[in-house]
Amino acid sequence: MHDVGKIVVPDQILLKPGKPTPEEWLLIQRHPEVGFEMLKNIPTLPPSTLDVVRHHHERWDGSGYPSGLAAEKIPWLARLFSVVDIYDALTSHRPYKAAWTHAEAAAELRRIAGQSLDSAIVEAFLSMELEASGGDHGVVLP
């Protein structure tokens, strides 16, 4: 549901193997607001769900979109969802990239923690994912 706003982005943009053009990128960046507008009047959706839809591309350092929110100004659930969403994107095959291993994805999450992602959430997620998987997958926890 978080990406429902991508309905306005043509498949040839979403599935293209290369980087989007600046014009395509502007269209892609509209999807959180489009999704929020599509869902905001559904009375059974909690506000926290709408926060995720609208703010899952905000970044800890304020460089994200659509609102340029930073740190704790990003709703907590959106910060949590961003970690999960990025991990899923890294470990999934996409038309433009192969799936990364868990260890590679964990290293990338740690690399961008404190810049793009909430560091505490990254560490909590990696600890929980590691525990759930029953193995260390080459990940070194502090």
N, C-alpha and C positions, 0 to 999 in steps of 0.2 A: 504494500500500500504506500510505502514511503516515496516510491518513484511514480505514482499514478500520473503525475504531471508530465511525465515523458511522453504522454499520449500526443502532445503537440510537436514532438521531435520526430521527423521522418526516420524510418528504419535505415535508409541509406546513410544517414548521419550516425545513428546509434551503432550500426554494425560495420561501419567502414574500418578497414584495417589500419589506416594511418591516423594522424592527429587531425582533429577538426580545424577548419579554417576559423579565423576570428569571428566571422559572421555565424558559423555553426556553433561556436563556443557560446556566443551570446544567447542563442536559442536554447542550448542545453542548460545554461545558467538560469533560465526562466522557470525550469520545471518545479522547483520547490514552491514558488509562489503560485503557479498554476495549480499544483496539487492541493495546496492549502485552500485556494478559492473554490476548487471543486468539492472539497470535503467539509468546509467550515460550517455549513448549515445542516449537517447530519446530527440530529440531537443525541444519538447514542454514542457518538465518538467523544471520548474524554479529551479535554484540552491537552493533556500530555501527548496523545496521539497526534494531534495537530501540530504540537511543538516539534515532534520528530519529522513530520512531513515537511514543515517549513524550514527547519534549522539543521537538518542532518549534513549539510555541506558548510556549515560555519566552522571556523578553525580557531584553535586555542589562541593563536597570535593575532586574530582579527582579520586574517587574509581571506577568509571564506566568503560565501555568498548564501543568501541574498542580502543580508543586513549588515555584514561585517562585524558581527558580534564577537567578543573576545572573552576568554577565560570563563569565570562564573556567570557572566551575562548570557552565556549560551545555556538554555535549559538543560538540566542535568540529564534527562532521558535522551535528549538529542546528542549530548556528549557521549553517553554510553553507546547509543546506536551507531554513531560515527565510527567507533572502534570496531564494532562487530561488522559494519558494512564494509569498511576498508579491508578487514581481514578476509571477509568473504570474497571481495573483488580480487584480492591478491591470490587466494588459493583456488580460484575458479578459472577455468579456461575461458578466454574471451577471443573474439575474432582478431584482435590486435596483439594478443600475448598468450603464452602458455601459462598454465597454473603453476604457482610457486609452491614449494614444500612448506610444511608448518614452520620449520626452523627459519627458512628465508623470510616468511611472512612475519614471524615473531621478531626477527632482527629488524625488519623495516618498521614495524610498529614502535619498537623501542627507539629507533633512529628519529622518528618524527614526533615522539612523545615530548610534550613541553613546547613544541612548535605548532604542530597541527592538531594534536590530540592531548587530552587531559592525561598526564603521566600516571596519576593514581588509578585511573580507570584502566589504562593500558596494562599496568602491572596486575591489577585485580583480575582482568579478563584473561591474561596469559596464565596466571596461577590457576584459575578455575578451569580453563580449557585443558591445561596440562593434567590436572587432577582427574577431569572427566574422561580423558583419553587413556589414562592408565599408563602413561609412558613419558619419557623425557624428551623424545624426538630431537635430541641434540640441543635442547634449550637449556641455558644456564640461568637459573633464577638467583636473585641476590640472596 
